[in-house]
Amino acid sequence: MNKICVIGLGYIGLPTSAIFARAGYNIVGVDVNENVVNTLNEGNIHIEEPGLPEAVKEAVDSGKLKASTTPEEADVFIIAVPTPVHEDKSANTDYVAKATESILPYLKKGNTIIVESTIPPRTTDDVVAPILTEAGWDLPANDLYVSHCPERVIPGKIMEELIHNTRIVGGLSPEAASKAADVYRSVVKGEIHETTSVEAEMAKLMENTYRDINIAIANELAKVSDKLDVNAHEVINLANMHPRVNIMQPGPGVGGHCIAVDPYFIIEKAKEVTPLMQTARQINDSMPDFVVGQVKELTENLQKPKLAVFGLTYKANVDDIRESPAITVLRKLQKEGYNVAAHDPFVRQEQTDIELHSVEDALKDADAAIVLADHNQFKEMDPSLFQQHMKTPVVLDTRNCIQKHDDITLYQIGHLTGLKPIE
Ligand SMILES: NC(=O)c1ccc[n+]([C@@H]2O[C@H](COP(=O)([O-])OP(=O)(O)OC[C@H]3O[C@@H](n4cnc5c(N)ncnc54)[C@H](O)[C@@H]3O)[C@@H](O)[C@H]2O)c1
């Protein structure tokens, strides 16, 4: 077992290819995007991830990794293609189906097939397996060993986490799980747990659903605190002194391509019995409107107010703006007619059509500043800058990250006590 064909060379497939190549496997990386393939064959990469450029260059130079637009025969096939959501939030498993179809001509008896893409429960049984069965493979007889092995890496630490995270390997059969576990055992230093494919699918989805629900309760607490005039941050600090309580921080909503998306993969399969998951999604999705509501209250006496918006990404210290609630807030504010000037030290102008400004330009003559990401730069920022550059130094901090200062009026989501319209 020494050749692996990896289908999909994005944030998951490419680091996975590089790590298996480093372990001595011969890797054929397949992508439908020719640019990705050409870039990789030159020893370069098209995504940003610490440690990845060196690993890919080393693998390509050693001849262990090559890229192609078509699959090849191999011992193991790893599928790492996207699973976006449709407009109605249902999962689009077409990429996984197409990737499975693309390997059909290259399969041999005894091959191991591993789906790493995040998929709704039963997708391995109901989407992947039927394609293989229809092509003539007898899966109950283990002609092929088919598994789902979800990824839980965090961008920025992918190279480290691919090796050290605990892995769940869910097989269509116990033998399939065991074969897939053998593949990972050759590179993974974390624990490897064998289970069924549907339990592996559900475990991955429940991890992010659990996080979504926990963020939702913090966000709901922020709304309750506003209604009852209580400081939610103090409440959270005190409640978390209980040895078995860990309430998270409220914020402007949930973004990214995992927590804001994965719960829908469960909900679509079990709508009638998931009111909690659905409500958590609604609460988190309602936060941008809650923020906009506070901004409107602050600015109701002003004619054409200028707002400085700090932070566009969905979490701190990254450049990722996918599904970012900060962008939702900004677009809603623009739609309401606000003159908005955005600043984010991580986002590059080519990533967005939103015009980006320096700290000073964003703050210049602004009536209020709205902080939507807790980047280190904002935590460390001298708060007197607000006073120096703004028309009125009023800050609405949705991430509880701006330092207090006598010369600024600071309101926090979770502690909006005394919020009154700017005169
Ligand atoms: N990025 C993460 O941090 C992360 C973490 C956990 C799970 N996941 C899951 O892993 C999967 C892959 O995510 P990603 O971030 O690597 O996606 P990505 O968009 O970065 O990369 C996917 C690649 O697959 C290629 N592709 C699409 N269809 C193809 C096909 N039929 N054949 C060959 N290539 C094809 C695309 O061109 C693209 O280059 C998704 O299901 C995602 O939810 C991602």
The ligand as a Gaussian input file, in Angstrom:
#p B3LYP/6-31G(d) Opt

LIG

0 1
 N      -10.897000      23.963000       5.378000
 C      -11.115000      23.498000       6.594000
 O      -10.627000      24.027000       7.584000
 C      -11.987000      22.265000       6.808000
 C      -12.027000      21.704000       8.091000
 C      -12.791000      20.568000       8.277000
 C      -13.503000      20.031000       7.204000
 N      -13.463000      20.608000       5.976000
 C      -14.227000      19.989000       4.890000
 O      -13.328000      19.413000       3.938000
 C      -13.875000      19.500000       2.619000
 C      -12.898000      20.224000       1.697000
 O      -12.741000      21.548000       2.179000
 P      -11.566000      22.501000       1.679000
 O      -11.542000      23.640000       2.634000
 O      -10.328000      21.717000       1.420000
 O      -12.175000      22.981000       0.274000
 P      -11.434000      23.863000      -0.821000
 O      -12.514000      24.610000      -1.527000
 O      -10.269000      24.581000      -0.243000
 O      -10.819000      22.779000      -1.840000
 C      -11.570000      21.853000      -2.542000
 C      -10.876000      21.572000      -3.875000
 O      -11.606000      20.523000      -4.530000
 C      -11.583000      20.794000      -5.933000
 N      -12.655000      19.995000      -6.529000
 C      -13.991000      20.211000      -6.565000
 N      -14.615000      19.201000      -7.200000
 C      -13.668000      18.326000      -7.580000
 C      -13.687000      17.066000      -8.266000
 N      -14.835000      16.503000      -8.657000
 N      -12.499000      16.448000      -8.504000
 C      -11.332000      17.011000      -8.098000
 N      -11.247000      18.191000      -7.449000
 C      -12.403000      18.827000      -7.182000
 C      -11.749000      22.287000      -6.012000
 O      -11.294000      22.784000      -7.261000
 C      -10.881000      22.765000      -4.824000
 O       -9.554000      23.035000      -5.241000
 C      -15.230000      20.210000       2.780000
 O      -16.247000      19.245000       2.918000
 C      -15.067000      20.968000       4.088000
 O      -16.311000      21.214000       4.726000
 C      -12.708000      21.704000       5.755000

